[in-house]
Amino acid sequence: MGSYNSQYEEYYKNLKKRKDVGKVYYNRGKKDNFILNYISKRIIRDLAGATILLFLVVLCKVIVTPKTQSLYNYSKEIMNKNTEVSALYEKVKMFSIAGLEEKVTNFIEESKSKITGKKTITQKISEEFIPPVSGTITSSYGYRLDPIDNKNKFHHGVDIGVAEGTDVKSSYGGKVKEVGEDSELGKYILIDHGDGIETKYGHLSSINVVKDQTVSKGEAVGKSGKTGKTTGEHLHFELLFMGESRNPENYLAIK
């Protein structure tokens, strides 16, 4: 009585197959959902991490202390080492219109100035710094066609046309951070002016200062030339804030 008729055997087998198939699709659905959830969480996590790093970078560029400079450099190092975050960071930078990062920094600087009463970085450079030489700008800041490689490259400073041997003056008082020579800039000097502001002078024919030397505003630190990668004598001049180049023409009346 407890046994079933053999004619139903095939029917029960089909029922079992359908049950097993249902399990397969159910498990597959759970697996697919797990993968989708993992990918979504990973994307959100990476975006959050990149956003935090970007916030730290901008914050450290505004609040200038030895500790924030160290944190700034560490954050940039992490972003450079992490391929995914670095790529996202580059996309965010490309998305910015007319230097969004610089505009945000300037806005925060202005807000801080209203509270503390101190000059903003823009005001300090514009009012207190001087051009290193008197001459005409022969190559501006930004992307340009490299005169030697004939490739589109970013020019981090301005080229000022002056005769070889012209005195190059320090734009402001400070401490010589680097003195050296490389294949690109030739003989160059990097001066730290405090508050995260630095200036660089390249293609020099000679250098009058040494590393760690204190210099005054307007002091002749070297002479212009044509060392390094250049088509003729001129001065390559860079303005940097927290290690990032800025367009000198936005701050100084170079002529």
MOSUL-V881682 format. One record per backbone hydrogen bond with DSSP energy under -0.5 kcal/mol. CO is the residue of the C=O (numbers start at 1). NH is the residue of the N-H. Records with the same first field share a line. If there is no record, write none. Layout:
# MOSUL-V881682
CO: NH + NH
This chain:
# MOSUL-V881682
5: 8
6: 9
8: 12
9: 13
10: 14
11: 15
12: 16
13: 17
14: 18
15: 19
16: 20
17: 21
18: 22
19: 23
20: 24
21: 25
22: 26
23: 27
24: 28
25: 29
26: 30
27: 31
28: 32
29: 33
30: 34
31: 35
32: 36
33: 37
34: 38
35: 39
36: 40
37: 41
38: 42
39: 43
40: 44
41: 45
42: 46
43: 47
44: 48
45: 49
46: 50
47: 51
48: 52
49: 53
50: 54
51: 55
52: 56
53: 57
54: 58
55: 59
56: 60
57: 61
58: 62
59: 62 + 63
62: 64
63: 65
65: 69
66: 70
67: 71
68: 72
69: 73
70: 74
71: 75
72: 76
73: 77
74: 78
75: 79
76: 80
77: 81
78: 82
81: 83
82: 86
83: 87
84: 88
85: 89
86: 90
87: 91
88: 92
89: 93
90: 94
91: 95
92: 96
96: 98
99: 103
100: 104
101: 105
102: 106
103: 107
104: 108
105: 109
106: 110
107: 111
108: 112
109: 113
110: 114
111: 115
112: 116
113: 117
120: 124
121: 125
122: 126
123: 127
124: 128 + 129
125: 129
132: 169
133: 135
136: 138 + 161
139: 159
142: 155
144: 146 + 153
146: 150
151: 146 + 153
153: 144 + 155
154: 156
155: 142
158: 160 + 237
159: 138 + 139 + 161
160: 162 + 235
161: 136
163: 166
166: 224
167: 169
168: 221 + 222
170: 218
171: 130
174: 215
175: 177 + 192
176: 212
178: 190
180: 188
182: 186
184: 229
185: 203
186: 182
187: 204
188: 180
189: 201
190: 177 + 178
191: 193 + 199
192: 175
194: 197
196: 242
197: 193
198: 240
199: 191
200: 238
201: 189
202: 236
203: 225 + 227
204: 187
206: 223
210: 213
213: 176
215: 174
216: 219
219: 170 + 221
221: 208 + 209
222: 168
223: 205 + 206
224: 165
225: 234
228: 230
234: 225 + 236
235: 160 + 237
236: 202
237: 158
238: 200
239: 246
240: 198
241: 244
244: 241
246: 239 + 248
247: 250
248: 251 + 252
252: 254
253: 255
